Amino acid sequence: RGPIATRFDATSLDAFAVELRRMARRQRLTHVTADPAVESVAGIEDLFVSGRWRRAEPVQYEETQVIDLTRSQADLWADLRSTTRRYVNKARRDGCTVRDGSAADLPTFYEILVATARRGGFVHRSMDTYVHIYELFAASGDARLLVAELPDGTPAAVKILLSCDGRVAQPYSGMTEAGARTRANYLLEWETISRSAAAGLREYDMSGLATPGITYFKQGFGGRRVDYVGTWDLVMLPFLRDALVRARRAYVWFARRRHGLAPADGGEKAASDAGDEADGGAPDTAGTTA
């Protein structure tokens, strides 16, 4: 999400918009999309409207679950729902494990992601897309790939974690049917929390509450629900921007038809990549943000 602001008020947002317009005109952009990690509170939308930002179709889910990682491991564990703790312990007893992966595991990650997309009815992107994103963040030490394995070493659930400024998020994840049966996905989620806290990160954004099943799963790990202010466009060329939005909708419609999927409800988040699945996926969303 971006932009990242040290202060979010009318003065700072207006100053940001002025510089952004100058940059956008130099580069001949039709518009710039912002999807900041700013909570939706009274008056916050008025700042965007008064600054001539336009509400845009969502790039990511505006509702998410956020976990404070600054607490002790014992407090983090105590925050889990009792059934969630039981499933984590079951996966451990049954011999499931979680290991840190590397770029060498990206083909396995992609294979599981594609299978998750087919089950969940989402359009996945090309392998090169995930490799590129992983490598960009990994170069600065801000990417982590976790792999949950069955007792025989078979990968059962995977996720890519991306971090920035003390926050970590899971934009891409997937699991196998065996991963769901063995609750390996529960163990993977707990290890994400535990290891991210141990690494000194402050906050874990679980990346969207897409369906009732996913909401129940994620909220079982504690934390609090956060509603973000959403997606906004700073528009330089309204006619061309609207044409691009219509073209994007058409592209998404054809992409879903090509993959044999039902039409999406609307917005990029509803139509894009794989990851959402009851009991453990995370939305894989696409878009260029400020």
C-alpha positions as CSV (number, residue, x, y, z in Angstrom):
1,R,0.0,0.0,0.0
2,G,1.1,3.5,-0.6
3,P,2.0,6.3,-0.2
4,I,3.7,5.9,3.2
5,A,3.1,9.1,5.2
6,T,4.7,10.3,8.4
7,R,1.8,12.8,8.8
8,F,-1.6,12.5,7.1
9,D,-3.5,15.8,7.0
10,A,-4.8,18.2,4.5
11,T,-1.6,20.2,4.2
12,S,0.6,17.1,3.7
13,L,-1.8,15.5,1.3
14,D,-2.1,18.7,-0.8
15,A,1.7,19.1,-0.9
16,F,2.0,15.5,-2.0
17,A,-0.6,16.0,-4.8
18,V,1.2,19.1,-6.1
19,E,4.5,17.2,-6.6
20,L,2.7,14.2,-7.9
21,R,0.9,16.2,-10.6
22,R,4.2,17.7,-11.7
23,M,5.8,14.3,-12.0
24,A,2.7,12.9,-13.7
25,R,2.7,15.6,-16.3
26,R,6.4,15.2,-17.0
27,Q,5.8,11.5,-17.6
28,R,2.5,12.0,-19.5
29,L,0.5,9.9,-17.1
30,T,-3.3,9.8,-17.3
31,H,-3.6,9.3,-13.5
32,V,-1.9,8.0,-10.4
33,T,-3.5,5.6,-8.0
34,A,-3.0,5.7,-4.3
35,D,-4.1,3.0,-1.8
36,P,-2.6,4.1,1.5
37,A,-2.5,2.2,4.7
38,V,-4.6,4.8,6.4
39,E,-7.6,3.8,8.5
40,S,-11.0,5.1,7.4
41,V,-12.0,7.5,10.2
42,A,-14.4,10.4,10.2
43,G,-13.3,13.2,7.8
44,I,-10.5,11.3,6.1
45,E,-12.3,10.9,2.8
46,D,-13.0,14.6,2.8
47,L,-9.3,15.2,2.6
48,F,-9.1,13.3,-0.7
49,V,-12.2,14.9,-2.1
50,S,-11.1,18.4,-1.3
51,G,-7.8,17.7,-2.9
52,R,-9.5,16.6,-6.1
53,W,-8.8,12.9,-5.8
54,R,-11.4,10.6,-7.3
55,R,-12.6,7.4,-5.7
56,A,-11.3,4.5,-7.7
57,E,-12.0,0.8,-8.1
58,P,-10.4,-1.2,-5.3
59,V,-6.9,-2.5,-5.9
60,Q,-6.8,-4.4,-2.6
61,Y,-9.4,-5.3,-0.1
62,E,-10.1,-2.4,2.2
63,E,-11.0,-4.6,5.1
64,T,-8.1,-6.5,6.7
65,Q,-6.9,-8.1,10.0
66,V,-3.8,-6.5,11.6
67,I,-1.8,-8.1,14.3
68,D,0.5,-6.1,16.7
69,L,3.8,-8.0,16.7
70,T,5.5,-6.0,19.4
71,R,4.0,-8.3,22.1
72,S,5.7,-11.4,23.6
73,Q,5.4,-14.8,21.9
74,A,3.3,-15.9,24.9
75,D,0.9,-13.0,24.4
76,L,0.7,-13.6,20.7
77,W,-0.1,-17.3,21.3
78,A,-2.7,-16.4,23.9
79,D,-4.5,-14.2,21.4
80,L,-5.3,-17.1,19.1
81,R,-8.8,-18.6,19.2
82,S,-8.9,-21.9,21.2
83,T,-9.8,-23.9,18.1
84,T,-7.0,-22.2,16.1
85,R,-4.5,-23.2,18.8
86,R,-5.8,-26.7,18.7
87,Y,-5.4,-26.9,14.9
88,V,-1.8,-25.5,15.1
89,N,-0.9,-28.1,17.7
90,K,-2.5,-30.9,15.7
91,A,-0.4,-30.0,12.6
92,R,2.7,-30.1,14.8
93,R,1.8,-33.4,16.4
94,D,1.1,-34.9,13.0
95,G,4.6,-34.0,11.9
96,C,4.0,-30.9,9.7
97,T,6.8,-28.4,9.7
98,V,7.5,-24.9,8.3
99,R,10.8,-23.9,6.7
100,D,12.2,-20.7,5.2
101,G,12.3,-21.1,1.4
102,S,14.4,-19.3,-1.2
103,A,14.2,-18.4,-4.9
104,A,14.7,-22.1,-5.7
105,D,11.2,-22.8,-4.1
106,L,9.4,-20.4,-6.4
107,P,8.4,-23.1,-8.9
108,T,6.8,-25.1,-6.1
109,F,5.2,-21.9,-4.8
110,Y,3.7,-21.2,-8.2
111,E,2.4,-24.8,-8.7
112,I,0.5,-24.6,-5.4
113,L,-0.7,-21.1,-6.2
114,V,-2.1,-22.2,-9.6
115,A,-3.9,-25.1,-8.0
116,T,-5.4,-22.7,-5.4
117,A,-6.6,-20.4,-8.1
118,R,-8.4,-23.2,-9.9
119,R,-10.2,-24.3,-6.7
120,G,-11.0,-20.8,-5.6
121,G,-12.0,-19.3,-8.9
122,F,-9.3,-16.7,-9.3
123,V,-7.1,-15.6,-12.1
124,H,-3.4,-16.1,-11.4
125,R,-0.5,-14.3,-13.1
126,S,2.5,-15.6,-14.9
127,M,5.4,-17.2,-13.0
128,D,7.6,-14.4,-14.1
129,T,5.5,-11.8,-12.3
130,Y,6.0,-13.5,-8.9
131,V,9.7,-14.1,-9.5
132,H,10.1,-10.4,-10.4
133,I,8.3,-9.2,-7.3
134,Y,10.1,-11.7,-5.0
135,E,13.5,-10.7,-6.4
136,L,12.8,-7.0,-6.1
137,F,12.0,-7.3,-2.4
138,A,14.6,-10.0,-1.7
139,A,17.4,-7.8,-2.9
140,S,16.9,-5.6,0.2
141,G,16.0,-8.4,2.5
142,D,12.3,-7.6,2.6
143,A,10.9,-10.8,1.0
144,R,10.4,-14.1,2.8
145,L,9.1,-17.3,1.3
146,L,7.7,-19.8,3.9
147,V,6.8,-23.4,3.0
148,A,4.7,-25.7,5.2
149,E,5.5,-29.4,4.6
150,L,3.9,-32.7,5.4
151,P,5.8,-35.3,7.4
152,D,7.2,-36.8,4.2
153,G,8.5,-33.4,3.1
154,T,5.7,-32.7,0.5
155,P,4.9,-29.0,0.3
156,A,1.4,-28.4,1.6
157,A,1.1,-24.6,1.9
158,V,3.2,-21.6,0.8
159,K,3.3,-17.9,1.1
160,I,5.4,-14.9,0.1
161,L,5.8,-12.2,2.8
162,L,6.8,-8.7,1.9
163,S,7.9,-6.1,4.5
164,C,8.4,-2.4,4.5
165,D,9.0,0.1,7.3
166,G,8.3,-2.4,10.1
167,R,5.1,-3.8,8.5
168,V,4.8,-7.2,6.9
169,A,2.0,-8.4,4.6
170,Q,1.2,-11.7,2.8
171,P,0.0,-10.7,-0.7
172,Y,0.5,-14.2,-2.2
173,S,-0.3,-17.6,-0.7
174,G,-1.8,-20.9,-1.4
175,M,-2.3,-24.4,-0.1
176,T,-2.9,-27.9,-1.3
177,E,-5.9,-30.0,-0.4
178,A,-3.6,-32.1,1.9
179,G,-2.5,-28.8,3.5
180,A,-6.1,-28.1,4.4
181,R,-6.8,-31.6,5.7
182,T,-3.7,-31.7,7.9
183,R,-4.2,-28.0,9.1
184,A,-0.7,-27.3,7.8
185,N,-2.1,-23.9,6.8
186,Y,-2.8,-23.1,10.4
187,L,0.8,-23.9,11.4
188,L,2.1,-21.8,8.5
189,E,0.0,-18.8,9.7
190,W,1.2,-19.1,13.3
191,E,4.8,-19.4,12.2
192,T,4.3,-16.3,10.1
193,I,3.3,-14.4,13.2
194,S,5.9,-15.9,15.4
195,R,8.9,-15.5,13.0
196,S,7.9,-12.0,11.9
197,A,7.7,-10.9,15.6
198,A,11.1,-12.5,16.2
199,A,12.5,-10.6,13.2
200,G,11.6,-7.3,14.9
201,L,8.7,-6.4,12.6
202,R,6.0,-4.3,14.3
203,E,2.8,-5.2,12.5
204,Y,1.4,-8.0,10.3
205,D,-1.3,-7.1,7.8
206,M,-3.1,-10.4,6.9
207,S,-4.1,-8.8,3.5
208,G,-7.8,-8.8,3.2
209,L,-11.1,-10.3,4.6
210,A,-12.4,-11.5,1.3
211,T,-15.1,-14.0,2.3
212,P,-16.8,-15.2,5.6
213,G,-14.6,-18.3,5.6
214,I,-11.3,-16.3,5.2
215,T,-12.5,-13.8,7.8
216,Y,-13.2,-16.5,10.3
217,F,-9.8,-18.1,9.6
218,K,-7.7,-14.9,9.9
219,Q,-9.6,-13.5,12.9
220,G,-8.8,-16.8,14.7
221,F,-5.2,-15.6,15.0
222,G,-6.1,-12.5,17.0
223,G,-5.4,-8.9,16.1
224,R,-8.0,-6.3,15.1
225,R,-10.0,-5.6,12.1
226,V,-8.9,-2.5,10.1
227,D,-10.9,-0.7,7.4
228,Y,-8.6,1.4,5.2
229,V,-9.6,4.5,3.4
230,G,-9.5,2.7,0.1
231,T,-8.3,3.5,-3.4
232,W,-8.1,7.0,-5.0
233,D,-7.0,8.4,-8.3
234,L,-5.3,11.7,-8.9
235,V,-6.4,12.4,-12.4
236,M,-4.6,14.4,-15.0
237,L,-6.4,13.3,-18.2
238,P,-10.0,12.3,-17.2
239,F,-11.1,11.1,-20.6
240,L,-8.1,8.8,-21.1
241,R,-8.2,7.6,-17.5
242,D,-11.9,6.6,-17.9
243,A,-11.0,4.8,-21.1
244,L,-8.2,2.9,-19.4
245,V,-10.6,1.9,-16.6
246,R,-13.1,0.5,-19.1
247,A,-10.3,-1.3,-21.0
248,R,-9.1,-2.9,-17.7
249,R,-12.6,-4.1,-16.9
250,A,-12.9,-5.7,-20.3
251,Y,-9.5,-7.3,-19.9
252,V,-10.5,-8.8,-16.6
253,W,-13.7,-10.1,-18.0
254,F,-12.0,-11.8,-20.9
255,A,-9.3,-13.2,-18.6
256,R,-11.9,-14.8,-16.4
257,R,-13.8,-16.2,-19.4
258,R,-10.5,-17.6,-20.8
259,H,-9.9,-19.4,-17.5
260,G,-13.5,-20.6,-17.3
261,L,-14.4,-18.5,-14.3
262,A,-17.6,-16.7,-13.4
263,P,-17.7,-12.9,-13.9
264,A,-16.3,-11.0,-11.0
265,D,-18.3,-8.6,-8.8
266,G,-16.2,-5.7,-10.0
267,G,-12.9,-4.0,-9.2
268,E,-9.5,-5.4,-9.7
269,K,-9.4,-7.0,-6.3
270,A,-12.4,-9.2,-7.2
271,A,-10.9,-10.3,-10.4
272,S,-7.2,-10.7,-10.0
273,D,-4.8,-13.3,-8.8
274,A,-5.2,-16.4,-6.8
275,G,-4.9,-16.8,-3.1
276,D,-8.3,-16.4,-1.5
277,E,-9.7,-19.7,-0.3
278,A,-11.6,-20.7,2.8
279,D,-9.3,-21.7,5.6
280,G,-6.3,-19.9,4.6
281,G,-5.6,-18.0,1.4
282,A,-4.8,-14.4,1.0
283,P,-5.9,-12.1,-1.9
284,D,-3.3,-11.7,-4.5
285,T,-4.2,-8.3,-6.0
286,A,-2.6,-6.2,-8.7
287,G,-2.2,-2.6,-9.5
288,T,0.3,0.2,-9.6
289,T,0.0,2.5,-6.6
290,A,1.7,5.7,-5.5
